[in-house]
Amino acid sequence: MTDHYSRDMFTNRPISMNESNNLLEIEEHMYILDDVKKPNVFRNMFPYSEVPKIPFNDRIVPHNMPKEIWITDTTFRDGQQSRAPYTTDQIVAIYDYLHRLGGPKGLIRACEFFLYSKKDRDAVYQCMERGYRFPEVTSWIRASKEDFKLVKEIGMKETGILVSCSDYHIFMKLKMTRREAMEHYLNVIRDCLEEGISPRCHLEDITRADIYGYVVPFCLELMRLMEEYKIPIKVRACDTMGYGVNYPGAVIPRSVQGIIYALHKHAGVPNELIEWHGHNDFYKAVTNSTTAWLYGCCGVNTSLFGIGERTGNTPLEAMIFEYAQLKGTLDGMDTTVITELAEYYEKEIDYRIPPRTPFVGKNFNVTRAGIHADGLLKNEEIYNIFDTEKFLNRPVLCAVSNTSGLAGIAHWINTYYRLPEEKQVDKTSSLVKNVKVWVDEQYAEGRVTVLTDSELEQVIAGECAKLGIKSFNA
């Protein structure tokens, strides 16, 4: 390590050319471990009895989006920490879906798995037997030699290792000093490298960590180990509490772009080895993940539907559409699989997705306001975000109200129940006419709100029974 150097010794360093912007540069500082005696918990930013503060210093870092960006998945790891564990069969089925969703370029690069239970290990073996290049099957362990034995037994090529980096964790949970924590982590990582396994270092709670007093010096040691062993070492920046912000000029450790800049520019971590893992405690998981891409991070870690601890992780489906908007293409990703996954969770796992969840909720593309419905029936582009039927196999829906008319009710039935063309109803149908009579009665009695899906389902089922026709299934 470089602890015997002082910050004042490096006043005559060489000047080098920055190949990305063609400017001469000189590094102003050497970043060495600041082995403090007392924890730095940034109490000015995180006063526990008050709402956290977002200070600014107006230090701006440049955009630096890598040519290639991708998504990784933690559904089977962080996603399992907040719900009943998946069965082995469910894990394998979801893994198959993720393979299809990622497309031929494998833009969902990796999935991480627990290894502690037989169920999880069985799922790992079955997923590995699929032989897919992507998503790569990887594991997650704590920084202990006992956990590492599991990785060796299974024959993993890569494993995540928990290397908590804030003083909250180092001092208060691990009961260590920064130096003790760093040496402990590096010993386990070296063991990993000795076996030829690529470590992925999960820098837990990075948005409350001392970036230049601990994180950068630690990552510099990781890069030295990578050079020594010639094995990639990934660095995952974990916004464990969702404190990250994407505001230009915000102060680290809350600044997402500041963290990514520090990891790449000052710790020398290559873009392709940096990954962002966000949580949604302050509703910023998606914007922070996109910001990480924009400022030099190749990988964004996600979970399906954002399922994860507390308020959840960055939703995988959200980042697929963020990718498409940034790159101008889906690059072969099959987004209709997102709808298949949502249906699988509802029917096979009995997980109820909140109905207004973007892209996957039951009502995400349902127009309810009467004036909006009128516009939608004339041209769906007016009130639909994009061709949801093309990209998600979810035709736009128009809620039923007193202004819907026979055509609107027929449209609702055909789209809500996804009836094939040969089974669709039109405004001359007895079913549609009977439903309209009921609808008119509701508004004649003074109703002013649109009708809910469950109300219409019940009425349609009753009218189908009266007419002696088979009821529909939503």
matplotlib code that plots the C-alpha trace (Angstrom):
import matplotlib.pyplot as plt

x = [0.0, 1.0, 0.4, 4.0, 3.5, 2.3, 0.0, 2.7, 5.4, 4.0, 4.7, 6.8, 4.8, 5.1, 2.6, 0.7, -1.6, -5.3, -6.2, -9.9, -9.8, -6.2, -5.2, -2.1, -2.9, -1.1, -2.6, -2.9, -3.1, -2.1, -5.0, -3.9, -5.9, -7.1, -7.1, -9.2, -9.6, -13.3, -15.9, -16.8, -20.6, -21.1, -23.4, -23.8, -25.4, -27.1, -28.5, -30.5, -33.2, -33.7, -34.2, -30.9, -29.3, -28.1, -25.2, -23.5, -20.0, -20.6, -17.8, -18.9, -17.6, -18.0, -20.3, -18.4, -20.9, -19.1, -19.6, -21.1, -23.5, -25.4, -27.7, -27.0, -29.6, -29.9, -33.4, -32.2, -30.0, -31.2, -34.6, -35.0, -34.1, -37.5, -40.0, -40.5, -37.7, -38.2, -38.4, -35.7, -38.1, -39.2, -35.5, -34.7, -37.9, -37.1, -33.5, -34.8, -37.0, -34.0, -31.9, -34.6, -35.2, -31.5, -31.5, -28.7, -26.2, -26.7, -27.5, -28.5, -25.0, -25.2, -27.4, -26.2, -27.3, -27.1, -25.3, -26.3, -29.3, -29.5, -32.4, -30.3, -27.3, -29.6, -30.9, -27.3, -26.4, -29.5, -29.0, -25.4, -26.4, -28.5, -25.2, -26.2, -23.3, -25.6, -26.8, -23.6, -24.3, -22.4, -22.6, -22.6, -20.8, -19.7, -16.1, -15.3, -13.2, -16.1, -18.3, -15.5, -15.4, -18.9, -17.7, -14.8, -17.0, -19.4, -16.8, -17.9, -15.9, -17.0, -18.4, -19.5, -17.9, -19.4, -16.9, -18.9, -17.1, -18.8, -17.7, -21.3, -20.5, -16.8, -16.9, -20.4, -21.2, -17.8, -16.2, -13.0, -10.8, -10.6, -7.2, -8.4, -11.4, -9.3, -6.7, -9.5, -11.2, -7.9, -7.0, -10.3, -10.0, -6.5, -7.8, -10.3, -7.7, -5.4, -8.2, -8.5, -11.9, -12.8, -14.1, -16.8, -16.4, -19.7, -18.9, -21.9, -23.2, -20.9, -23.2, -22.2, -18.5, -15.4, -14.7, -11.2, -10.2, -11.2, -13.0, -10.4, -7.4, -9.1, -9.9, -6.3, -5.2, -7.8, -6.3, -2.8, -4.1, -5.7, -2.4, -0.6, -3.0, -4.1, -7.7, -10.5, -11.8, -15.2, -16.2, -19.9, -20.9, -23.8, -26.2, -27.5, -29.8, -30.8, -29.0, -27.4, -28.5, -27.9, -27.8, -24.8, -22.5, -23.8, -21.2, -19.8, -20.6, -24.2, -23.2, -23.6, -21.5, -18.9, -18.6, -18.3, -15.7, -13.6, -13.7, -12.7, -10.5, -8.7, -8.9, -8.2, -11.1, -11.9, -15.4, -16.3, -15.5, -17.7, -21.3, -24.0, -26.4, -29.2, -32.1, -35.3, -35.6, -35.9, -37.5, -34.2, -33.2, -33.8, -32.4, -29.4, -28.7, -29.0, -26.7, -24.1, -24.2, -23.9, -20.8, -18.7, -20.3, -20.9, -23.0, -26.3, -27.5, -31.3, -34.0, -37.2, -40.0, -37.7, -38.3, -35.7, -35.1, -37.2, -38.3, -36.6, -33.9, -33.7, -36.3, -34.8, -37.6, -37.1, -33.4, -34.3, -36.3, -33.7, -31.1, -33.3, -33.8, -30.1, -28.9, -31.7, -32.2, -33.2, -30.2, -32.3, -33.8, -37.3, -39.4, -42.5, -40.8, -41.4, -45.1, -44.6, -42.6, -45.3, -47.9, -45.6, -45.2, -49.0, -50.0, -47.2, -45.6, -48.8, -47.1, -49.4, -47.7, -49.1, -51.5, -50.0, -46.4, -44.9, -44.7, -46.0, -48.9, -52.4, -53.4, -50.1, -51.6, -55.2, -56.8, -59.6, -60.3, -63.3, -61.7, -58.5, -60.5, -62.2, -58.8, -57.4, -60.3, -59.6, -55.8, -54.0, -50.7, -52.3, -52.3, -50.1, -46.4, -45.4, -46.8, -47.3, -48.9, -45.7, -43.2, -45.1, -47.9, -50.2, -52.7, -53.8, -57.0, -59.7, -61.7, -65.5, -67.5, -70.8, -69.0, -67.7, -70.7, -71.2, -67.9, -65.9, -67.4, -66.7, -63.1, -62.7, -63.9, -61.7, -58.5, -59.0, -59.6, -57.2, -59.7, -58.4, -60.0, -62.4, -63.8, -64.0, -67.3, -68.6, -71.2, -74.0, -73.4, -76.1, -73.4, -72.2, -75.7, -76.6, -73.4, -74.2, -77.6, -76.0, -73.4, -76.0, -77.9, -74.8, -74.4, -78.2, -77.9, -75.3, -72.0, -69.1, -66.1, -65.0, -65.9, -63.3, -62.0, -63.4, -66.9, -66.9, -65.6, -68.5, -71.1, -69.8, -69.6, -73.3, -74.4, -72.5, -74.4, -77.7, -77.0, -75.7, -72.2, -68.8, -67.4, -64.0, -60.8, -58.7]
y = [0.0, 3.7, 4.7, 5.9, 8.7, 12.1, 14.2, 16.9, 14.7, 14.7, 18.2, 17.2, 14.5, 14.1, 15.6, 13.3, 13.5, 12.7, 10.7, 11.3, 15.1, 15.7, 17.9, 17.8, 16.9, 16.6, 14.7, 17.1, 14.6, 11.1, 9.4, 7.5, 5.8, 8.2, 5.9, 8.0, 7.3, 8.2, 7.4, 10.2, 9.8, 13.2, 14.3, 17.7, 15.9, 13.1, 14.5, 11.4, 13.5, 15.6, 15.1, 14.5, 17.6, 18.0, 20.5, 21.9, 23.0, 23.5, 21.3, 19.9, 16.7, 16.0, 13.6, 10.4, 7.8, 4.6, 3.3, 0.2, 0.1, -2.8, -4.1, -6.7, -8.4, -9.0, -10.5, -13.7, -12.0, -8.5, -9.2, -12.2, -10.3, -8.6, -11.4, -15.1, -17.1, -18.2, -22.0, -23.5, -23.9, -20.3, -19.1, -21.2, -20.0, -16.3, -16.8, -18.2, -15.1, -12.8, -14.6, -13.9, -10.4, -9.5, -10.3, -11.6, -9.0, -10.2, -6.7, -8.3, -9.4, -11.2, -12.5, -12.9, -15.8, -16.7, -19.9, -20.6, -23.0, -26.2, -24.6, -21.7, -24.0, -26.3, -23.3, -22.2, -25.6, -25.7, -22.2, -23.0, -26.1, -23.9, -23.0, -19.3, -16.9, -14.2, -13.6, -14.9, -16.9, -15.2, -15.5, -13.2, -13.8, -12.0, -11.2, -14.5, -17.5, -19.8, -18.2, -18.4, -22.2, -22.3, -20.4, -22.8, -25.9, -24.7, -23.5, -19.9, -17.7, -14.5, -13.7, -10.6, -9.8, -7.5, -4.8, -2.2, 1.1, 3.7, 4.4, 3.5, -0.1, -0.2, 1.2, 0.5, -2.8, -4.5, -2.9, -2.3, 0.6, 1.6, -0.1, -3.3, -3.4, -2.8, -5.4, -7.9, -7.3, -7.4, -10.8, -12.3, -10.8, -12.1, -15.6, -15.2, -14.2, -17.1, -19.5, -17.7, -16.3, -12.7, -10.7, -8.1, -5.8, -4.5, -1.1, -1.1, 2.3, 4.3, 7.4, 7.8, 6.9, 9.0, 8.8, 10.2, 9.1, 5.5, 4.4, 5.7, 4.4, 1.0, 0.9, 1.8, -1.3, -3.3, -2.0, -3.0, -6.5, -6.7, -5.7, -8.3, -11.2, -10.2, -11.0, -8.4, -6.9, -5.2, -2.4, -2.0, 1.3, 0.5, 3.3, 1.2, 3.8, 5.6, 8.8, 9.4, 12.5, 13.4, 17.2, 18.9, 20.4, 18.4, 17.4, 13.9, 11.3, 12.1, 13.1, 10.1, 11.6, 12.6, 9.0, 7.6, 10.3, 9.5, 5.7, 6.1, 9.2, 9.0, 5.3, 4.2, 1.7, 1.0, 2.0, -1.6, -2.7, -0.1, -0.9, 1.1, -0.5, 1.8, 1.8, 3.8, 5.2, 8.8, 7.9, 8.3, 4.8, 5.1, 8.7, 7.8, 4.7, 6.6, 9.2, 6.6, 5.5, 9.1, 9.7, 6.6, 3.5, 0.6, -1.6, -0.8, -3.4, -3.9, -6.3, -7.2, -4.8, -3.1, -5.8, -5.4, -4.3, -1.5, 0.6, -1.7, -1.6, 0.0, -1.8, -3.8, -3.0, 0.8, 0.6, -1.2, 1.7, 4.2, 2.3, 2.6, 6.3, 7.0, 4.8, 5.3, 1.5, -1.5, -3.4, -6.5, -6.7, -8.3, -6.0, -8.2, -10.5, -7.9, -8.5, -12.2, -11.8, -9.7, -12.3, -15.0, -13.2, -12.7, -16.2, -18.5, -16.6, -14.8, -11.5, -8.5, -5.7, -2.3, -1.4, 2.0, 0.6, 1.9, -0.6, -3.6, -2.4, -3.3, 0.3, 1.8, 2.6, 3.0, 6.4, 7.2, 10.9, 11.4, 14.1, 12.0, 8.9, 10.9, 11.9, 8.4, 6.8, 9.3, 8.7, 6.7, 8.7, 11.6, 9.9, 6.8, 7.0, 4.8, 1.9, -0.2, -3.0, -3.3, -3.1, -4.7, -6.6, -4.3, -2.4, 0.9, 0.9, 3.4, 3.4, 3.4, 6.4, 8.2, 9.5, 6.2, 5.1, 1.7, 1.9, 2.8, -0.1, -2.5, -1.2, -1.7, -5.3, -6.2, -4.7, -5.5, -9.2, -9.2, -10.9, -12.2, -10.6, -13.5, -13.2, -9.4, -7.7, -4.5, -1.9, -4.0, -6.8, -7.6, -7.8, -4.3, -2.9, -4.5, -3.2, 0.3, 0.2, -0.5, 2.2, 4.8, 3.9, 4.6, 8.1, 8.8, 8.2, 11.0, 9.2, 11.4, 9.1, 6.5, 2.8, 0.6, -2.6, -4.8, -3.2, -3.8, -7.4, -8.2, -6.7, -8.3, -11.7, -11.3, -10.2, -13.1, -15.5, -14.0, -14.2, -17.8, -17.0, -17.9, -15.3, -13.7, -14.1, -11.0]
z = [0.0, -0.3, 3.3, 3.8, 1.3, 2.3, 0.1, -0.1, -1.6, -5.1, -6.4, -9.4, -11.2, -15.0, -17.4, -19.7, -22.7, -22.1, -25.3, -24.9, -25.0, -26.4, -23.5, -21.3, -17.7, -14.4, -11.5, -8.6, -5.7, -4.7, -3.0, 0.1, 2.8, 5.5, 8.4, 10.7, 14.4, 14.5, 11.8, 9.4, 9.0, 7.2, 9.9, 8.2, 5.2, 7.1, 10.4, 11.4, 13.2, 10.1, 6.4, 4.6, 3.0, -0.6, -0.6, -3.7, -4.5, -8.3, -9.3, -12.7, -14.3, -18.0, -19.7, -20.6, -21.7, -22.9, -26.4, -25.0, -22.0, -20.6, -17.8, -15.1, -12.9, -9.2, -9.2, -7.6, -5.0, -3.8, -5.3, -3.1, 0.1, 0.2, -0.7, -0.3, -2.0, -5.5, -6.2, -8.3, -11.2, -11.0, -11.0, -14.1, -15.9, -15.1, -16.2, -19.6, -20.0, -19.2, -21.9, -24.5, -23.3, -23.6, -27.3, -29.6, -28.2, -24.6, -23.3, -20.0, -19.3, -16.0, -13.2, -9.6, -7.4, -3.7, -3.0, 0.6, 0.1, -1.8, -3.8, -4.9, -5.8, -7.8, -9.7, -10.4, -11.8, -14.0, -15.3, -16.1, -17.9, -20.3, -21.9, -22.5, -23.0, -21.5, -18.9, -17.3, -14.1, -11.2, -7.4, -4.4, -1.1, 2.0, 2.4, 4.2, 3.3, 4.3, 1.7, -0.8, -0.5, -2.0, -5.1, -5.6, -5.2, -7.9, -10.3, -10.8, -13.1, -11.3, -7.8, -6.1, -2.8, -0.2, 0.6, 2.6, 2.3, 4.5, 8.1, 9.1, 8.1, 8.8, 12.3, 13.4, 11.9, 11.3, 14.3, 12.4, 11.3, 7.7, 7.4, 9.0, 6.7, 3.6, 4.6, 5.3, 2.0, 0.0, 1.6, 0.5, -3.0, -3.3, -2.4, -5.1, -7.7, -6.6, -7.8, -11.1, -10.3, -11.2, -8.2, -8.4, -5.4, -4.0, -2.5, -0.1, 1.0, -1.3, -1.1, 2.6, 2.2, 2.2, -1.5, -1.6, 1.9, 1.5, -1.7, -4.2, -2.2, -1.9, -5.6, -6.5, -4.5, -6.5, -9.7, -8.6, -7.8, -11.3, -12.9, -10.8, -11.5, -15.0, -14.0, -14.2, -11.0, -11.2, -9.0, -8.2, -6.7, -4.4, -3.5, -0.7, 0.9, -2.2, -1.2, -4.6, -6.6, -10.2, -9.8, -11.5, -8.9, -5.9, -3.3, -3.0, -1.7, -2.8, -6.4, -8.7, -11.5, -8.9, -7.7, -11.2, -12.1, -9.0, -9.7, -13.3, -13.3, -10.0, -9.1, -12.7, -12.9, -16.6, -17.7, -18.5, -15.0, -13.3, -12.3, -10.6, -8.1, -7.0, -4.5, -4.7, -1.2, -2.6, -6.0, -7.8, -8.7, -12.5, -13.0, -10.9, -12.9, -16.2, -14.8, -14.0, -17.7, -18.9, -16.8, -17.5, -16.0, -18.5, -16.3, -14.4, -12.0, -11.8, -10.6, -12.3, -11.5, -9.0, -6.4, -3.7, -0.1, 1.4, -1.6, -4.1, -6.7, -10.2, -12.3, -15.1, -17.5, -16.9, -17.9, -21.1, -22.3, -20.9, -23.0, -26.1, -25.6, -25.1, -27.9, -30.4, -30.7, -28.7, -30.3, -30.6, -27.1, -27.3, -25.1, -25.5, -23.0, -20.4, -20.6, -20.6, -17.4, -15.8, -16.6, -15.3, -12.0, -11.7, -12.6, -11.5, -8.6, -7.4, -7.2, -7.7, -9.7, -8.7, -11.5, -12.3, -12.6, -15.9, -18.7, -16.7, -14.5, -15.5, -16.0, -17.3, -20.7, -19.8, -20.4, -18.0, -18.3, -20.6, -22.8, -23.1, -24.1, -26.9, -28.2, -27.8, -29.8, -32.6, -32.6, -30.0, -30.4, -28.7, -25.3, -25.6, -24.8, -27.9, -29.8, -26.7, -28.7, -30.8, -28.0, -25.1, -26.7, -24.7, -26.8, -25.5, -23.4, -23.1, -19.9, -20.1, -19.1, -20.1, -23.2, -24.5, -26.6, -28.1, -30.1, -26.9, -25.0, -27.8, -28.0, -24.3, -24.4, -27.4, -26.0, -22.3, -23.0, -26.0, -28.2, -31.5, -34.6, -35.3, -31.7, -31.4, -30.8, -32.4, -31.5, -33.0, -30.5, -28.0, -25.3, -26.0, -26.1, -22.8, -21.2, -22.5, -20.9, -17.5, -18.1, -18.9, -15.7, -13.6, -14.9, -14.9, -11.1, -10.8, -11.2, -12.5, -12.4, -15.0, -14.4, -13.0, -14.6, -11.9, -12.2, -16.0, -15.6, -13.2, -15.5, -18.6, -16.9, -15.8, -19.3, -20.9, -18.5, -19.5, -23.2, -22.8, -24.2, -22.8, -20.5, -21.2, -19.2, -18.5]

ax = plt.figure().add_subplot(projection="3d")
ax.plot(x, y, z, "-o")
ax.set_aspect("equal")
plt.show()
